[in-house]
């Protein structure tokens, strides 16, 4: 972005670009669990069943009954059209 001032007025030139998210192919979806009572967390794993087992074992040991199950994936952001030189003033 280029900025210039003229008589107290600031002007800017912006470049608009389209971006695309692509899942990282070498990274599987990851899963983890968290006890809502004490905050203890399971290990981060690619196998959702491992998190379910951790929650059940934790419940058996502590009698805590509320859990959060999360799944996440890693992505790369890439400019989908780097040659596009559209400008708005």
MIDRENDO-562203 format. One record per atom (N, C-alpha, C, O): x, y, z; residue number from 1; residue in three letters. Coordinates in pm, whole numbers. Example, Ala and Ser with C-alpha at 12.3 -4.5 7.8 and 13.67 -1.06 7.14 Angstrom:
+--------+--------+--------+-----+------+
!      x !      y !      z ! pos ! code !
+--------+--------+--------+-----+------+
!   1319 !   -569 !    780 !   1 !  Ala !
!   1230 !   -450 !    780 !   1 !  Ala !
!   1320 !   -330 !    780 !   1 !  Ala !
!   1424 !   -332 !    846 !   1 !  Ala !
!   1285 !   -225 !    708 !   2 !  Ser !
!   1367 !   -106 !    714 !   2 !  Ser !
!   1290 !      3 !    787 !   2 !  Ser !
!   1341 !    114 !    804 !   2 !  Ser !
+--------+--------+--------+-----+------+
//
This chain:
+--------+--------+--------+-----+------+
!      x !      y !      z ! pos ! code !
+--------+--------+--------+-----+------+
!     86 !   -117 !      0 !   1 !  Unk !
!      0 !      0 !      0 !   1 !  Unk !
!     90 !    123 !      0 !   1 !  Unk !
!    186 !    129 !     77 !   1 !  Unk !
!     60 !    217 !    -84 !   2 !  Unk !
!    135 !    342 !    -92 !   2 !  Unk !
!     46 !    454 !    -39 !   2 !  Unk !
!    -68 !    468 !    -82 !   2 !  Unk !
!     97 !    532 !     52 !   3 !  Unk !
!     20 !    643 !    110 !   3 !  Unk !
!     89 !    774 !     77 !   3 !  Unk !
!    212 !    783 !     78 !   3 !  Unk !
!      9 !    876 !     48 !   4 !  Unk !
!     63 !   1010 !     27 !   4 !  Unk !
!    -32 !   1110 !     89 !   4 !  Unk !
!   -152 !   1086 !     96 !   4 !  Unk !
!     22 !   1222 !    133 !   5 !  Unk !
!    -61 !   1325 !    193 !   5 !  Unk !
!    -57 !   1450 !    105 !   5 !  Unk !
!     50 !   1490 !     57 !   5 !  Unk !
!   -172 !   1509 !     84 !   6 !  Unk !
!   -181 !   1630 !      4 !   6 !  Unk !
!   -284 !   1721 !     70 !   6 !  Unk !
!   -403 !   1688 !     73 !   6 !  Unk !
!   -240 !   1834 !    123 !   7 !  Unk !
!   -330 !   1927 !    190 !   7 !  Unk !
!   -408 !   1861 !    303 !   7 !  Unk !
!   -527 !   1888 !    322 !   7 !  Unk !
!   -340 !   1774 !    379 !   8 !  Unk !
!   -405 !   1709 !    492 !   8 !  Unk !
!   -494 !   1591 !    456 !   8 !  Unk !
!   -553 !   1530 !    545 !   8 !  Unk !
!   -505 !   1559 !    329 !   9 !  Unk !
!   -587 !   1445 !    287 !   9 !  Unk !
!   -494 !   1327 !    262 !   9 !  Unk !
!   -396 !   1338 !    188 !   9 !  Unk !
!   -525 !   1217 !    324 !  10 !  Unk !
!   -445 !   1096 !    304 !  10 !  Unk !
!   -511 !   1011 !    197 !  10 !  Unk !
!   -631 !    986 !    202 !  10 !  Unk !
!   -432 !    968 !    102 !  11 !  Unk !
!   -483 !    883 !     -5 !  11 !  Unk !
!   -410 !    750 !     -1 !  11 !  Unk !
!   -292 !    744 !     35 !  11 !  Unk !
!   -479 !    646 !    -36 !  12 !  Unk !
!   -416 !    515 !    -37 !  12 !  Unk !
!   -451 !    439 !   -163 !  12 !  Unk !
!   -556 !    461 !   -224 !  12 !  Unk !
!   -366 !    352 !   -201 !  13 !  Unk !
!   -391 !    264 !   -314 !  13 !  Unk !
!   -384 !    122 !   -261 !  13 !  Unk !
!   -284 !     82 !   -201 !  13 !  Unk !
!   -488 !     46 !   -282 !  14 !  Unk !
!   -497 !    -88 !   -230 !  14 !  Unk !
!   -500 !   -189 !   -343 !  14 !  Unk !
!   -558 !   -163 !   -449 !  14 !  Unk !
!   -438 !   -301 !   -322 !  15 !  Unk !
!   -439 !   -410 !   -418 !  15 !  Unk !
!   -527 !   -519 !   -360 !  15 !  Unk !
!   -502 !   -568 !   -250 !  15 !  Unk !
!   -629 !   -558 !   -434 !  16 !  Unk !
!   -717 !   -663 !   -390 !  16 !  Unk !
!   -673 !   -794 !   -453 !  16 !  Unk !
!   -644 !   -799 !   -572 !  16 !  Unk !
!   -669 !   -898 !   -374 !  17 !  Unk !
!   -625 !  -1028 !   -424 !  17 !  Unk !
!   -717 !  -1136 !   -369 !  17 !  Unk !
!   -774 !  -1122 !   -261 !  17 !  Unk !
!   -730 !  -1242 !   -445 !  18 !  Unk !
!   -807 !  -1358 !   -398 !  18 !  Unk !
!   -711 !  -1460 !   -340 !  18 !  Unk !
!   -604 !  -1487 !   -395 !  18 !  Unk !
!   -751 !  -1517 !   -228 !  19 !  Unk !
!   -671 !  -1616 !   -159 !  19 !  Unk !
!   -748 !  -1747 !   -151 !  19 !  Unk !
!   -871 !  -1747 !   -150 !  19 !  Unk !
!   -675 !  -1857 !   -146 !  20 !  Unk !
!   -735 !  -1990 !   -136 !  20 !  Unk !
!   -672 !  -2063 !    -18 !  20 !  Unk !
!   -551 !  -2055 !      4 !  20 !  Unk !
!   -754 !  -2135 !     57 !  21 !  Unk !
!   -703 !  -2221 !    164 !  21 !  Unk !
!   -699 !  -2364 !    113 !  21 !  Unk !
!   -794 !  -2413 !     52 !  21 !  Unk !
!   -587 !  -2431 !    139 !  22 !  Unk !
!   -570 !  -2570 !     99 !  22 !  Unk !
!   -520 !  -2648 !    219 !  22 !  Unk !
!   -424 !  -2607 !    285 !  22 !  Unk !
!   -585 !  -2760 !    248 !  23 !  Unk !
!   -541 !  -2843 !    360 !  23 !  Unk !
!   -400 !  -2893 !    335 !  23 !  Unk !
!   -365 !  -2931 !    222 !  23 !  Unk !
!   -318 !  -2894 !    439 !  24 !  Unk !
!   -182 !  -2946 !    428 !  24 !  Unk !
!   -192 !  -3098 !    413 !  24 !  Unk !
!   -237 !  -3165 !    506 !  24 !  Unk !
!   -152 !  -3152 !    299 !  25 !  Unk !
!   -175 !  -3295 !    272 !  25 !  Unk !
!   -101 !  -3389 !    366 !  25 !  Unk !
!   -145 !  -3502 !    387 !  25 !  Unk !
!      9 !  -3346 !    422 !  26 !  Unk !
!     87 !  -3435 !    510 !  26 !  Unk !
!     40 !  -3429 !    655 !  26 !  Unk !
!     93 !  -3500 !    740 !  26 !  Unk !
!    -59 !  -3344 !    683 !  27 !  Unk !
!   -108 !  -3329 !    821 !  27 !  Unk !
!   -253 !  -3376 !    829 !  27 !  Unk !
!   -342 !  -3315 !    769 !  27 !  Unk !
!   -276 !  -3482 !    903 !  28 !  Unk !
!   -412 !  -3535 !    921 !  28 !  Unk !
!   -492 !  -3443 !   1012 !  28 !  Unk !
!   -436 !  -3361 !   1086 !  28 !  Unk !
!   -623 !  -3457 !   1007 !  29 !  Unk !
!   -709 !  -3386 !   1102 !  29 !  Unk !
!   -669 !  -3433 !   1242 !  29 !  Unk !
!   -648 !  -3553 !   1264 !  29 !  Unk !
!   -659 !  -3340 !   1335 !  30 !  Unk !
!   -618 !  -3371 !   1472 !  30 !  Unk !
!   -738 !  -3359 !   1565 !  30 !  Unk !
!   -831 !  -3283 !   1537 !  30 !  Unk !
!   -735 !  -3432 !   1675 !  31 !  Unk !
!   -845 !  -3433 !   1771 !  31 !  Unk !
!   -788 !  -3418 !   1911 !  31 !  Unk !
!   -677 !  -3463 !   1940 !  31 !  Unk !
!   -865 !  -3354 !   1998 !  32 !  Unk !
!   -827 !  -3346 !   2138 !  32 !  Unk !
!   -953 !  -3328 !   2222 !  32 !  Unk !
!  -1056 !  -3281 !   2174 !  32 !  Unk !
!   -942 !  -3366 !   2347 !  33 !  Unk !
!  -1054 !  -3354 !   2440 !  33 !  Unk !
!  -1012 !  -3272 !   2560 !  33 !  Unk !
!   -894 !  -3264 !   2594 !  33 !  Unk !
!  -1111 !  -3210 !   2625 !  34 !  Unk !
!  -1085 !  -3130 !   2745 !  34 !  Unk !
!  -1198 !  -3151 !   2843 !  34 !  Unk !
!  -1316 !  -3147 !   2806 !  34 !  Unk !
!  -1162 !  -3175 !   2968 !  35 !  Unk !
!  -1261 !  -3187 !   3075 !  35 !  Unk !
!  -1309 !  -3048 !   3111 !  35 !  Unk !
!  -1229 !  -2959 !   3139 !  35 !  Unk !
!  -1440 !  -3028 !   3111 !  36 !  Unk !
!  -1497 !  -2897 !   3142 !  36 !  Unk !
!  -1498 !  -2868 !   3291 !  36 !  Unk !
!  -1521 !  -2754 !   3332 !  36 !  Unk !
!  -1475 !  -2970 !   3374 !  37 !  Unk !
!  -1473 !  -2951 !   3518 !  37 !  Unk !
!  -1337 !  -2905 !   3568 !  37 !  Unk !
!  -1326 !  -2807 !   3642 !  37 !  Unk !
!  -1230 !  -2976 !   3527 !  38 !  Unk !
!  -1097 !  -2945 !   3579 !  38 !  Unk !
!  -1002 !  -2888 !   3474 !  38 !  Unk !
!   -894 !  -2841 !   3509 !  38 !  Unk !
!  -1040 !  -2891 !   3347 !  39 !  Unk !
!   -957 !  -2835 !   3241 !  39 !  Unk !
!   -849 !  -2926 !   3189 !  39 !  Unk !
!   -776 !  -2889 !   3097 !  39 !  Unk !
!   -835 !  -3047 !   3246 !  40 !  Unk !
!   -733 !  -3139 !   3197 !  40 !  Unk !
!   -762 !  -3175 !   3051 !  40 !  Unk !
!   -878 !  -3185 !   3010 !  40 !  Unk !
!   -655 !  -3193 !   2974 !  41 !  Unk !
!   -668 !  -3219 !   2830 !  41 !  Unk !
!   -609 !  -3354 !   2792 !  41 !  Unk !
!   -515 !  -3403 !   2855 !  41 !  Unk !
!   -668 !  -3412 !   2689 !  42 !  Unk !
!   -611 !  -3535 !   2633 !  42 !  Unk !
!   -493 !  -3498 !   2545 !  42 !  Unk !
!   -468 !  -3381 !   2516 !  42 !  Unk !
!   -421 !  -3599 !   2503 !  43 !  Unk !
!   -315 !  -3577 !   2403 !  43 !  Unk !
!   -382 !  -3542 !   2271 !  43 !  Unk !
!   -492 !  -3588 !   2242 !  43 !  Unk !
!   -315 !  -3463 !   2191 !  44 !  Unk !
!   -358 !  -3428 !   2056 !  44 !  Unk !
!   -325 !  -3549 !   1968 !  44 !  Unk !
!   -210 !  -3593 !   1965 !  44 !  Unk !
!   -424 !  -3603 !   1897 !  45 !  Unk !
!   -405 !  -3725 !   1821 !  45 !  Unk !
!   -482 !  -3723 !   1689 !  45 !  Unk !
!   -578 !  -3648 !   1674 !  45 !  Unk !
!   -439 !  -3806 !   1595 !  46 !  Unk !
!   -509 !  -3819 !   1467 !  46 !  Unk !
!   -629 !  -3912 !   1480 !  46 !  Unk !
!   -715 !  -3914 !   1391 !  46 !  Unk !
!   -637 !  -3990 !   1588 !  47 !  Unk !
!   -743 !  -4089 !   1605 !  47 !  Unk !
!   -848 !  -4038 !   1704 !  47 !  Unk !
!   -821 !  -4026 !   1824 !  47 !  Unk !
!   -968 !  -4010 !   1655 !  48 !  Unk !
!  -1075 !  -3959 !   1740 !  48 !  Unk !
!  -1111 !  -4059 !   1850 !  48 !  Unk !
!  -1150 !  -4018 !   1960 !  48 !  Unk !
!  -1100 !  -4188 !   1822 !  49 !  Unk !
!  -1133 !  -4289 !   1923 !  49 !  Unk !
!  -1043 !  -4278 !   2045 !  49 !  Unk !
!  -1087 !  -4306 !   2157 !  49 !  Unk !
!   -917 !  -4239 !   2025 !  50 !  Unk !
!   -826 !  -4222 !   2139 !  50 !  Unk !
!   -877 !  -4114 !   2234 !  50 !  Unk !
!   -865 !  -4126 !   2356 !  50 !  Unk !
!   -935 !  -4008 !   2178 !  51 !  Unk !
!   -989 !  -3899 !   2261 !  51 !  Unk !
!  -1114 !  -3947 !   2334 !  51 !  Unk !
!  -1132 !  -3916 !   2452 !  51 !  Unk !
!  -1199 !  -4022 !   2267 !  52 !  Unk !
!  -1319 !  -4075 !   2333 !  52 !  Unk !
!  -1279 !  -4164 !   2451 !  52 !  Unk !
!  -1338 !  -4154 !   2559 !  52 !  Unk !
!  -1181 !  -4250 !   2431 !  53 !  Unk !
!  -1134 !  -4339 !   2539 !  53 !  Unk !
!  -1077 !  -4256 !   2653 !  53 !  Unk !
!  -1103 !  -4287 !   2770 !  53 !  Unk !
!  -1000 !  -4151 !   2622 !  54 !  Unk !
!   -944 !  -4067 !   2728 !  54 !  Unk !
!  -1056 !  -4005 !   2811 !  54 !  Unk !
!  -1050 !  -4004 !   2934 !  54 !  Unk !
!  -1160 !  -3952 !   2743 !  55 !  Unk !
!  -1272 !  -3890 !   2815 !  55 !  Unk !
!  -1341 !  -3991 !   2907 !  55 !  Unk !
!  -1373 !  -3959 !   3021 !  55 !  Unk !
!  -1362 !  -4112 !   2858 !  56 !  Unk !
!  -1429 !  -4214 !   2939 !  56 !  Unk !
!  -1343 !  -4257 !   3058 !  56 !  Unk !
!  -1394 !  -4276 !   3168 !  56 !  Unk !
!  -1212 !  -4271 !   3036 !  57 !  Unk !
!  -1123 !  -4306 !   3147 !  57 !  Unk !
!  -1119 !  -4194 !   3250 !  57 !  Unk !
!  -1122 !  -4219 !   3371 !  57 !  Unk !
!  -1112 !  -4069 !   3202 !  58 !  Unk !
!  -1108 !  -3954 !   3294 !  58 !  Unk !
!  -1239 !  -3947 !   3374 !  58 !  Unk !
!  -1237 !  -3918 !   3493 !  58 !  Unk !
!  -1350 !  -3973 !   3308 !  59 !  Unk !
!  -1480 !  -3974 !   3378 !  59 !  Unk !
!  -1482 !  -4083 !   3484 !  59 !  Unk !
!  -1531 !  -4060 !   3595 !  59 !  Unk !
!  -1430 !  -4201 !   3452 !  60 !  Unk !
!  -1426 !  -4310 !   3548 !  60 !  Unk !
!  -1341 !  -4279 !   3669 !  60 !  Unk !
!  -1374 !  -4319 !   3780 !  60 !  Unk !
!  -1230 !  -4208 !   3647 !  61 !  Unk !
!  -1140 !  -4176 !   3759 !  61 !  Unk !
!  -1188 !  -4059 !   3842 !  61 !  Unk !
!  -1166 !  -4056 !   3963 !  61 !  Unk !
!  -1254 !  -3963 !   3781 !  62 !  Unk !
!  -1286 !  -3837 !   3849 !  62 !  Unk !
!  -1435 !  -3812 !   3872 !  62 !  Unk !
!  -1473 !  -3727 !   3953 !  62 !  Unk !
!  -1520 !  -3886 !   3801 !  63 !  Unk !
!  -1665 !  -3865 !   3801 !  63 !  Unk !
!  -1704 !  -3730 !   3740 !  63 !  Unk !
!  -1814 !  -3681 !   3763 !  63 !  Unk !
!  -1613 !  -3670 !   3662 !  64 !  Unk !
!  -1645 !  -3549 !   3588 !  64 !  Unk !
!  -1727 !  -3589 !   3466 !  64 !  Unk !
!  -1699 !  -3691 !   3403 !  64 !  Unk !
!  -1830 !  -3511 !   3434 !  65 !  Unk !
!  -1923 !  -3555 !   3329 !  65 !  Unk !
!  -1927 !  -3466 !   3205 !  65 !  Unk !
!  -1991 !  -3504 !   3106 !  65 !  Unk !
!  -1863 !  -3351 !   3204 !  66 !  Unk !
!  -1869 !  -3261 !   3089 !  66 !  Unk !
!  -1736 !  -3255 !   3015 !  66 !  Unk !
!  -1631 !  -3236 !   3076 !  66 !  Unk !
!  -1742 !  -3273 !   2883 !  67 !  Unk !
!  -1621 !  -3275 !   2802 !  67 !  Unk !
!  -1640 !  -3195 !   2674 !  67 !  Unk !
!  -1751 !  -3184 !   2622 !  67 !  Unk !
!  -1532 !  -3141 !   2625 !  68 !  Unk !
!  -1530 !  -3072 !   2496 !  68 !  Unk !
!  -1443 !  -3156 !   2403 !  68 !  Unk !
!  -1331 !  -3192 !   2439 !  68 !  Unk !
!  -1494 !  -3185 !   2286 !  69 !  Unk !
!  -1419 !  -3259 !   2185 !  69 !  Unk !
!  -1392 !  -3164 !   2069 !  69 !  Unk !
!  -1486 !  -3105 !   2015 !  69 !  Unk !
!  -1266 !  -3149 !   2030 !  70 !  Unk !
!  -1230 !  -3057 !   1922 !  70 !  Unk !
!  -1155 !  -3133 !   1812 !  70 !  Unk !
!  -1076 !  -3223 !   1839 !  70 !  Unk !
!  -1183 !  -3093 !   1689 !  71 !  Unk !
!  -1108 !  -3143 !   1574 !  71 !  Unk !
!  -1056 !  -3021 !   1499 !  71 !  Unk !
!  -1128 !  -2922 !   1485 !  71 !  Unk !
!   -933 !  -3028 !   1452 !  72 !  Unk !
!   -877 !  -2916 !   1378 !  72 !  Unk !
!   -786 !  -2968 !   1268 !  72 !  Unk !
!   -739 !  -3082 !   1272 !  72 !  Unk !
!   -763 !  -2882 !   1171 !  73 !  Unk !
!   -680 !  -2917 !   1058 !  73 !  Unk !
!   -593 !  -2798 !   1021 !  73 !  Unk !
!   -631 !  -2683 !   1042 !  73 !  Unk !
!   -476 !  -2826 !    967 !  74 !  Unk !
!   -384 !  -2721 !    926 !  74 !  Unk !
!   -405 !  -2689 !    778 !  74 !  Unk !
!   -428 !  -2778 !    696 !  74 !  Unk !
!   -396 !  -2559 !    745 !  75 !  Unk !
!   -417 !  -2512 !    609 !  75 !  Unk !
!   -304 !  -2418 !    568 !  75 !  Unk !
!   -241 !  -2354 !    652 !  75 !  Unk !
!   -281 !  -2412 !    438 !  76 !  Unk !
!   -193 !  -2312 !    379 !  76 !  Unk !
!   -279 !  -2212 !    303 !  76 !  Unk !
!   -375 !  -2251 !    237 !  76 !  Unk !
!   -246 !  -2085 !    312 !  77 !  Unk !
!   -313 !  -1981 !    235 !  77 !  Unk !
!   -222 !  -1944 !    118 !  77 !  Unk !
!   -104 !  -1913 !    137 !  77 !  Unk !
!   -278 !  -1946 !     -1 !  78 !  Unk !
!   -202 !  -1908 !   -119 !  78 !  Unk !
!   -285 !  -1810 !   -203 !  78 !  Unk !
!   -407 !  -1819 !   -209 !  78 !  Unk !
!   -215 !  -1717 !   -266 !  79 !  Unk !
!   -283 !  -1623 !   -353 !  79 !  Unk !
!   -325 !  -1699 !   -479 !  79 !  Unk !
!   -241 !  -1758 !   -547 !  79 !  Unk !
!   -455 !  -1697 !   -509 !  80 !  Unk !
!   -504 !  -1778 !   -620 !  80 !  Unk !
!   -477 !  -1714 !   -756 !  80 !  Unk !
!   -472 !  -1785 !   -856 !  80 !  Unk !
!   -459 !  -1582 !   -761 !  81 !  Unk !
!   -429 !  -1515 !   -887 !  81 !  Unk !
!   -327 !  -1404 !   -862 !  81 !  Unk !
!   -363 !  -1286 !   -860 !  81 !  Unk !
!   -198 !  -1441 !   -843 !  82 !  Unk !
!    -99 !  -1339 !   -810 !  82 !  Unk !
!    -75 !  -1238 !   -921 !  82 !  Unk !
!    -19 !  -1131 !   -895 !  82 !  Unk !
!   -116 !  -1267 !  -1044 !  83 !  Unk !
!    -96 !  -1174 !  -1154 !  83 !  Unk !
!   -203 !  -1069 !  -1166 !  83 !  Unk !
!   -190 !   -976 !  -1245 !  83 !  Unk !
!   -310 !  -1081 !  -1088 !  84 !  Unk !
!   -423 !   -987 !  -1095 !  84 !  Unk !
!   -380 !   -854 !  -1032 !  84 !  Unk !
!   -346 !   -850 !   -914 !  84 !  Unk !
!   -380 !   -750 !  -1109 !  85 !  Unk !
!   -336 !   -618 !  -1062 !  85 !  Unk !
!   -454 !   -521 !  -1046 !  85 !  Unk !
!   -439 !   -402 !  -1073 !  85 !  Unk !
!   -569 !   -570 !  -1004 !  86 !  Unk !
!   -684 !   -482 !   -984 !  86 !  Unk !
!   -654 !   -382 !   -874 !  86 !  Unk !
!   -597 !   -417 !   -771 !  86 !  Unk !
!   -692 !   -259 !   -895 !  87 !  Unk !
!   -669 !   -153 !   -795 !  87 !  Unk !
!   -799 !    -78 !   -770 !  87 !  Unk !
!   -883 !    -66 !   -859 !  87 !  Unk !
!   -812 !    -29 !   -652 !  88 !  Unk !
!   -922 !     61 !   -617 !  88 !  Unk !
!   -863 !    182 !   -550 !  88 !  Unk !
!   -767 !    168 !   -474 !  88 !  Unk !
!   -915 !    295 !   -575 !  89 !  Unk !
!   -861 !    417 !   -515 !  89 !  Unk !
!   -961 !    476 !   -420 !  89 !  Unk !
!   -934 !    580 !   -359 !  89 !  Unk !
+--------+--------+--------+-----+------+
//
